[in-house]
Amino acid sequence: MNNVDNMSQILVCIAASGLYYPMAAAIWGFVHAVGMLLYAQGYARGGPTARAFGGIILLPTRIAFPIFTIVSLAKLAGTGKLLGF
């Protein structure tokens, strides 16, 4: 998993899900950042097998971000309003 390759997806998901769930987007973004740091640190210190801990932390963020993004965009498409304005 390459951090640079996935960064654009993660940033778009954070921005889109943050429209209706700003706290959840911030928390999941922080968890993702910590997971990527641990993933890279494990890979640098112990090779491919040592990156498992960071990968375990990243897995829930890879599942949560698309869900929050789809729900946020569905709300935006359904109401046509952003945050109730």
Summary of the structure (lengths in Angstrom):
residues: 85
radius of gyration: 14.9
end to end distance: 38.8
largest distance: 50.7
contacts: 236
relative contact order: 0.17
helix: 85%
strand: 0%
